[in-house]
């Protein structure tokens, strides 16, 4: 039994009794397809017709049917365009680096045919990033989205990423700043400096670097800072801590954003991360980062006795699972302290000296 033709393929028999096949998709140019469905000649022309449609960006220099053509097709898809800008940037950077990479023979990966990508190829690509498991898992996520696009448009009938497992990462993630490290940074960077202002915005709002760089005086009203998170779209109203208010007042700024580059331009999230890394290094905190202050802010809130929902109202965490880690640690610390106080006061067990004295009398 003959297989059904690929998606968007229409067939008919001409007046000479010869079967004809055309790529016909609503809104696109009709393309004749040579040979029989699923034959190498047919599929090459089919992939060219399919992948060569939506190449608005970079289409003129991209060969149809390649991984790079599939990437551009994905960039122009509704699925990609519906993502948050910061997520789009993450996927685009990952995919573009993949396309620009080369195999062992020096051939550009982006010029290879998307239909030839197999499970073992993906595993090898991930293995090459084994020392950076987050990067490997990020590549897998990006490839899954691209392969979904390939199946959706008919370039492939299967998804080679389906049975590929992500690498398990045994890590607590970014280092959470301790109080000693916070004090060290404050000693190195005085109030009035850009570094101290950046630090205060991070520690007193608990926001991500991408949100902090967009904050400005226009977002403050009645001592409340309004934030719309880039990653989640969550809208927050964060009361400004008195220490943060004092640091903002002491820091000169004539721009829409509190933080600017040395040229007076707004920071990008990545640019700010690199700049703040240098400020941490100056304080001798080479293992600390901007995101670690978000963790420290959540820890402080937990240690102050805030509930999970109260912490989320400040940090904007969509899931309480991460926050529970902070409250659980804070509760353990408080309970342990209370237990030891009871021991000291002799309310939970008798005084050791009294117990030993009684034993001595029996002897």
Steps between C-alpha positions, in 0.01 A plus 500: 500500500641838394577744781294814524682804350652758739298794627397764241569262208221471242502229232317441175543304176550711188343430157795280409440276800804630686470576877580861593577637845490860617580677823187707566464694820241778543660840450819362342632439153414165339815291441525186277672203666701249292499122544281302736409593860766415759769438238829692559439723197144572607586572866785735411264710288226474762729619780621786284142606427394467862802655671539766235165662567530704817854627472428869547815546710824380341317299235712619210818353648350182643479169316151344528471176697800572723512532877555874460192527276301310762628740765381800300167330441469450877590865568210602276253257659216597730647275770825698508340842466269431793797452735622775732779712345756374752405138421519569127849639548610192696375255237633708211849518652505124558374415151728750322805359682396152389462610137841672505671194648700248300531124502824301514547544125468876527157514337256764626218335698244752382554392138409138570154371408252512785348169390828315565532601865474185714480418870866400517603836354311685772657284771847580362422872491394483864801291598727772360345730763512248785720731706220758480181298557276809506626588151444143378145497635435840347608365161264204540210732577575712193532195274169361627327819395669492161408135442142574599503766228650250255222248568238773491611618156556150361879513468517198730254236606680429827658689790858379568506680837205305639697232686803716587516568874628818656818485708429492872663796668601446862537860604332761717542745215633848560674560830279683751685789663571473871474796736881519520520523120229767495698701756822457297337644189357794695844576647657505154234705322379816671152648491476730199681263263330315214618171647333565836178610329496185285564289809219668695249458218581130482499421872201716598269403212602136445465540123695354209769704328283539190233674710737710708661667196160631389407662832476877516353786699187494284421159648489637856181643646411544867815311604396196294700365205297354212665212314389290206725197483644427156518125546149435631308820427401514868416849627628585848461796735799495736518738797838675497721418798625814683863404433430469127317834498800665668748351250284609203485852641880509544575378146501755219288402199365700206372204303178301477667198656679500835792305349688600186829414334799734514366652177162581655317223314268239659658164581406179327443211740816322384705819499389582852586149616854535369541849646370391842731199491794741479366695799478175698858415404613839630352407837679162495170315441594308188239230566208741543259622234198725445260204505647386830362818656150398393552184704640702791194726492270197522710360784477824694124509460475141622721569801280799584210256537322566169278227358554346157224714350637817658843430354349430157317833517842668501711272279225404255583129504232317300562177693527477877728195478818709490379728778420206728873422507569838660214487751586141595863596569389806698251295704766241576733772620234656724388163638856391568569827679183468708587139589847594615361785710276247674802282570685796646206594718456145616137488391526195278755290694658527839827683564794266425673587829192399700464168317867413548479597866209258553693221332796569729285463811370161382856383451 
